[in-house]
């Protein structure tokens, strides 16, 4: 895309012409301004989705603060412009800019993308194109701008590999600093791009696609108490998806749910001390003015010192009327004591994830919870004053039958019945049970990475079966579009051939593929057809010894362990959590 000469803030003439201009202005409380003449490195942290979604991302908050803590670096933010803004930018030949300075991204040393979702890949390419940066790494011979990417989807970099100079595998706090040190050194020496990439490839956690590295090990932060964490966040000027402050309790997960990629990618389990968590939450609330703080983890109730932490936090949160949100609760670990503590602050809806409607299928996926525990937890919540419960499920799981699908509706009805059976329920109020149902997508580094994915027709049939089985208006059902799930499945386990599909789809207008109103399945079908690639190839069952595109990357869990868990799944055998017995996954957990 050609661009005219561009001066900072030239884009301001576009703001009255677009929806939500606050997405593009910057200037929020907590944003960091520096003199570009006094820093060596200019770093644009790019989130390939809208401002509202990106500003809710904790990794962006951490890495933004970390980079800006350096005297030699200015890190700014950039988000994917919505379609109305993009159209105007292309019409007026205005390139993509960074929020803090208003400078065009093409002038930066480093463009860093976080890959949270496979359906954001077209946005990555589109942002590069809007910035006037060649899409393919081979077409960017200079050291700047260097394009890097990290996040959960980096575990299978193959579909994006031709476009990215460096993938950061695993956790970014420590390796990001090392990478910035190295880039500063090579910029001073006026090194070539190849010289820098070869040096960077020697850092643990760095994968350089152009060098065809035989094996790369992910990076982990061993001590979360001493790891960098910001004392303040940028406070958005418009409402975002998670408009609150947040801190982590721990990383990793002890549970081993066989569908859950995050649970395996983030091993081993490492906890923060309650003193550190409490101090971080208090500082963030003081510095941002937020009246809600969320305790973040994959399974919050598995935090071993949660009661102690809540006692400490509620001492200051209750007088200040600050809500303490505890998401990601285990259904089998929601004791009355915790309920009483949480009832001291504003109640938000409770969210639990049974994932499957029958005990047999919950055993297959190693969920390790029973219907009795689900209903007992619901009863405790209703007795404690809650009237809203959200339950997460999946359809299309391995070995699933229609009985399992109908079991979702039956379980939801039993939760409703439990509310009206409870003598201590809130008087004069009804109950709302919300079901969120996603299509199962087999992901790398899980025991189900070899499994086939349901076809479009089968997913649609199961959705209809569930929808027709729900008779009670107090049960609200929502589910993901099967078309988007299938594309997600293709890119999750895709190989390098998908890079051409991705590039062609972007050129033909694919954007924001995770958004129902923007996703264009016919466009994607044309791109696959025109390149002679069958997407079903990526959705089929894989053989045990079949080479997988991500096998050369080391995320801790071994292939032998994952296959063993797959076999146990098909026998409906559960595996104890890591604190009960070590399953020998290879990640070195000391849960």
N, C-alpha and C positions, 0 to 999 in steps of 0.2 A: 504494500500500500504506500503510495507517495505521500509525503507530508510537506507542508510549507514550513518556512522558518517559524519557529515557535518560541515565544517568551513566556516565562512563568505567569500563571494566572490568565493566559489567553482563553482558557476554557470557560472562564466565568460568563462569557456572553451566551453560553449554552444553557446555563442553569435555569433561567426562567422557562425554558422550553421542555423540561423533562419532569417526570414524576420523581418525587423524593430527591430534590437537589442536595439535601444534606448528605447523601451518599458520597458526594464528590468534592466537598469543600474543605475537609479537614478542620483544623482549628479547635478541636474538642479539648476540654479540660484533661490534662494528663498527657497530651501529645507532646512529643519532644522535638524542640527546634534547636538547630545548630547552625553555625556559619559554615557553608560548604567549603570555604577557602581555608578552614582550619582543621579539616579532617583529610585523611589519606584515602579512606574507603567510603564509597557511597553504595548503600545496600538497600534494595527494594524488596520487602517481604510481600509476596504476591499471594493472595487467596483467590482461587479460581471459582468464586461464586460471589453472590451479592454481599454488600457491606453488612447487611443485617445478619447474615449467617457467619461471615468471617469474623465479625467483631465479637461473636460468642465463643470463638475458638481459644481454648486455654494455651495451646502450643504457641500460637501467634503472640499472645500476651507475654509469655515467658521469653521467647527468642527476641522479640522486639526490645524488651527491657535489657536483656543480656547484651545484645549488640550495642545498644546505646550507652551502656555502662562503660564502654571503651572510649577513651579520648580520641582515638584515631578513626572512629567509624560513626557514620550517621545512618541509622536504619529508619526507613520510612515505610508506609503501608500503601498497598494498592489492591483494589478489588476489581472483579469483572464488572464492567459497566453493563447496565441493563440495555435491552434492545433499542429503546428509544434514544438513549445517549450514544450508543454505538453508531446508529444511523446518522446522527448529527456529526459525530466525530469524523466519519468517513466522508460525509458531504463537505464539511468545512476543512478537511485535511488536517485535523488536530490529533496529534499522537497521544497515546496513553500516558498519564502522568502519575506522580506520587503525591499522596495527600498532603504531606507536611510542607514541602517546598513548592509544589506545582511544577517541578522540573520533569521533562520527559524521561521515561524509563530507559530509552536508548543511551542516555548519557551516564548511566550508573555502572559501577564496577561489577555488581553482583545482583542477579535476579533470582530470588529464592521462592520456589513454589511448594506449598504443602498439599499433599495428595491424600485427601480424606475419603474420596469416593471415586470409583471408576468412571462414573458418568460426568465427572468434571474435566475429563481429559480434553474435550474439544475446547473448553474454556481456556485451558493452559495454552493451547496453540493459538487461539484467537487473541489472547492477551499479548502474546509475542508479536503477532501480526499487527495488532493495533499499536504496538510500541515501535514498529518499524524495525524489528529484530528478525533476521532470517530464522525460519523455523528449525532447520536441521543443524545440528552441531557442526557437521562437516562444512557448512556454508558460513560458519562464524570463525574465521581463522585467528582473529585477534583475541587477546586475553580478556578484554572487556567488550561487551558485557558477558560475564560467565553465567550460565544458567544451571542452577542446581535444584534438586527436588528431594523431599523427604516425606515422612508420614507413613501411615499403615499401608497404603497402596504401593509404596516403594518395594515391598517384599516380592513383587513380581514386576520388575521394571521393563520387561521385554516390549510391551506395546508402545511405550514412550521412549525407549532407549535411543533411537536415532535423533531425538530432539533435545535430550538432556546431556549436559557435560558431566555432571556428577550427581549420583544418588547418595543420600545420607541414610544409612540403614540403622534403625534402632533409635535411641534417644539422643537428642541433639545438643543438650546443654554444653557438654564438655568438648565434643568434637567440633561444634560450631566455632568455639573460641580458637581451637587449634587450626581450623581451616582459615579463619580470618587472619591469624598470625602469619600463616604461610602465604596467603594472598598478599598481605602487606609487604612481606619480604620480597616476593617475586615482582611485585609492582615497582618497588624501589630499584630492583636489579634490572628492570625492563626485560624480564624473561619472556620467552615465547609461551603460547598457550600450551604446547606440548610439554615443555619443561615443567610448567606448573602442574599439569595433570599427572605427570609421572611422579612428581613429588607428593601430590595429594593422595595418590593411590596407595601410598605406604602408611597412611593413617588408618587406624582401626575404625571400621564403620563406613569407609568411603569406597564406593564402587564407581569406576570410570568405564562406561560401556565401550568406549573407543579402544581400550587397552585389552579387552577380552580376558579379564582377570579370572583365573581358574577357580578361586574361592575367596569369599569375603565374609567376615564375621561381623555381626551387628554390634553396635555400641550400646553399652548400658551404663547407667549412673549407679554406682554401688551404694552411696550414702546420700539419701534424700535430705537429711537434716542439714548437711553442709552444702548441698547443691544450691545454685542460684535460684532465687524466686523473688519476683518484684514486690515492692512494698506498695505500689500503686498501679492502676490500670488506666488506659485511656477510657474516658467516660463518653459514650456516644451521645450525639445530639438528637438522634431519633430512636424510636423503639427498635430493639434488636431481638433476636429469637430468645436468647437467655439474658435478660436484662437484669443482671445481678452480679455480684462478685463471687469468686470461686477459688477454692484451693484444693490440693490433692491430699488424700489420706495415705494412700500407698499406691504402688504400681505392681502390676502382675495380678494373678488370680489363682486361688488354690483349687478351684472347682473342676476344671477339665471338662466343661460342656463341649461335646464333640463337634458341634457346628460353629463354635465361637472362635473366630480368628484372633480377636483381640486378646482372649484369654491365653493363647499359646504364644503369640508374638511378643507379649510384654513380660513373659517370665524372665527371671525369677521374681518372687514376691519380695518387696522391700517396703517397709513401713516408715512413715515419719513419726517422730515422737509427738504426743499430744501437746506438749509445751510449745513445740515449733508450729504445729497447725494452729493452735489457739492464737499465738502471737501474729501469725500471718493473717488470719481472718480479722483480727482486731485492727491491725494496721491498714488492711484493705478497706474495711468499713470506714475507718477514720479518714482516710485519704481520698476516698471516692464519693462518700456520701450515700452509698447504697444502703438500703434497708433490708436487704436479703443476702445471705451468704450460703453458698451451696458447698457441701462436702463431697468431693468428687473421687470416684474410684470405679472399678468394674463391679465391685460387690461390697458396698459400704458396710453392711453389717458384719462382714468378715474382718473388719479392722479390730484388732484384739483389744484395744483400749478405748473403744467407742463410748461406753458409759462414763468413764473418767473424763474424756474430752468434752462430752455434752454437759457434764456438771460444770466444768470450767467455763465453757462458752456461754452457757445460759446465765451465769452470774452477771455478765455484762450485757448480753443480748436482750434479755427480758426487760431490764430497766430502760434500755434504749429503743425498745420495740422493734428489734431487728429479728427478722424471721431466719431460722436456721433450717435449711432444706437438706434432707437426707435422701437423695435418690438412690437407685440401684440397690434396693433392699432385697435380701433373701426372704422368701416366704417362710422358710423354716426357722428364721432367726429374727423375729420381731417381738421381743419380749415386752411384757406389760410395763416394765420399768422404763424402757425406751419410749413407749407410747406416752407415758405420763410426762416424761421430759419434753417431748416434742409438742405436747398439748399446751405447754406454757406459752408458746409463741403462735403466731398466725398459722392456721392449718391450711396447707395446700393438699391437693389430691395425692393419694398414695399410689405408687406404681410398682407392680410386681410382674415377673416374667415366668409364668408356668411353661411357656413355649409349646407345649403339646397338650392335647385334650384327654389323653388316656395314660394310665400308669405304664402300660407296655411301651408306648412310644417315649415317655419321659425316661424310662430305663434305657432305651436305645440311644438316646442322645446324652445320657449320663447327667440328667438334671438333678437327680437325687432329692426329689421332693415328692410327697404323697398328697393325694386329695385331702386326706384328713388334716394335714398341715396347712394346706391352702385355705380350707374352710375355717380352721381354728384361727389363722391369722386374720381373715376377714372379720370373724366374730370379735376379736380383740379390737380391731380398728373401729368397727361400728360402735362398740361399747365405749370407746374413747372419744366418740363424737364425730368421726369421719363419715361422710356421706357419699364420697366419690372415690372410686377405685378404678385404676387403669390396668388392664392385663395385656401383656404382649404374647403373641403366639406366632408360629410359623406353619405354613403349609408347604407340601412338597418334600418333606423330610424323607430320608431313606427308610424303607419298609412301611411307609404310611398306607393306611387303608381308609375307606370311607367311614368306618367306625371311629377312627381317630379324628376325622374332621367333625363328625357329629358330636364327638366328645367335647369339643370346644364350646359349642352351644349349650350342651348339658351342664358343663362346669360353670359357665357364666350364669345360668339360671339358678344353680345351687348357691352361688354367691349372693344373688338377689334374695333368694329365700332366706339365707342366713341373716340378712339385714332385718327382715321383718320378724324373724324368730328371736332376735336379740332383745331382751327386756330393757337393756340400757341404751338402746339406740336413741338418737336425737328425736325428740317428740315433734310431730307436725312436719317432718321433712321426709322427702322421698330419697331414694338411692339412685345413683347413676353408675353403671358398670360399663366402661368403655373397652372395647376389644380392638386392638391394633394388630392386624394380621399381615405379615410379610411373606413373600415367597422365598423359600430356602434357596440360597445361592452357595454352591460349594466353593470354598476359598482355599488358597494355598496355606500350607503349614497347619492344617487341621486333619483330624482322622477321616474327614469326609472329602478330602481334596481329590480323591479318585472317583467320586460318585457322579452319576448322571444327574442332570437337572430336568425337572418336569418340563414337558412341552407347553407351548402357549395354550393350546386347547385344554390340556389337562389342568393347568393352573386355573383357567377360567371356569372349568367344570367344578372344581373344588370350591372356588369362591362362591359360585351359585348355590352349591349344596349347603354351604354354611349359611349364606344369606337367607335361604328359604327355611332353614332350621330354627332361626331366631324368631320367636313369636312375641317376645316381651318388649314393649317400647322403652323400658328402663335399661335395655341393653343396646348400646350404640356400637355399630360395626364400621370400621374403616380398614381398607386394605390397599396395598400397593398395586400399581398397574403391572400386569404380567409382562407387557412389552419391555418396560424399563428393566425389570428383573432379569429378563433374558439377555439384554445387552450388557448389563452389569456382569452376568455370569460369563459371557464371552470374553470380556476384557479382564476379568479377575484371573482367569486361567489361560489367557491368550499368549501367543508367541509374537515374534518380531514381524510377521506378515501383517498383523493388525495395524502397524504404524501407517501403512499406505491407506488402509481403510479410514483410519482416523483423520489423516491429512485430507483425503478426498471429501469426507463428510463435512469437515470444517469449511473447506472451500465452497461447498454447495449450500452452506448455511446452517449446519448443525451448531447449536448453542444451548447451554443450560438444559442438557438432556435429562437431568434429574427432575426437572419441573414438568408437570403434566401438561401445562398449556404451551410448552415450548418443544416438547419431544416430538419428533417427526419420524415414526417408524418406517414410512414408505421411503423416505430419503435414505435411511440406513440400509434398507433392503436393496435399493438401487446401487448403492456403493459396494456392498458385498457382491452383488451380481456382476457389476461391471468389472470388478477385479478378479472374478472367478474364485471367490473364497466363500465357503459354506459355513455360516456361523454355527451350525449344528455340530461341526467338528469340535468346537470348544465346549459344547454342552454334554458331550457323550461321556460314558464311563471310561475310566483309564485303567490300564493294566498295572499290576504291581511293579513290574520292572520297566515300565515305560519311562523314558526320559521326560522330565518335567522342566519347563522353562526356568524355574526358580531354584533348581536343586543345587546350584553352585553357591547359593547364598546361605549363610549360617545364622539361623535365628534361635539356636539353642536346642530346641526339641529335635530329636532324631527321627529319621524316616522309619526306622524299625519300631520305635515307640508308637508313631502315628498309625502304622499298619496294624500293630497289635491292638490298638484301641478300636480301629475299624472292625476287626474280627470280633472283638467283644461286643461291639454295637449290634452286629447281626445275630448275636446270641442273646441279646437283651441283657448282657451282664454289665452291671455298674462297676465303676472304679472309685474307690474312696478318695476323698479330697486329700490334698497334700499334707495337711496337718494330722490326718489319721494314719496315713501310710504313704511312703514315697513310691510313686509308680515308675520311677526310673526314666523320666522323660528326656533327661540329658541337659536340662537348663540349669542344674545346680541350685535348685530352690532350697532355702532353709526356712520354710514357712512356719 
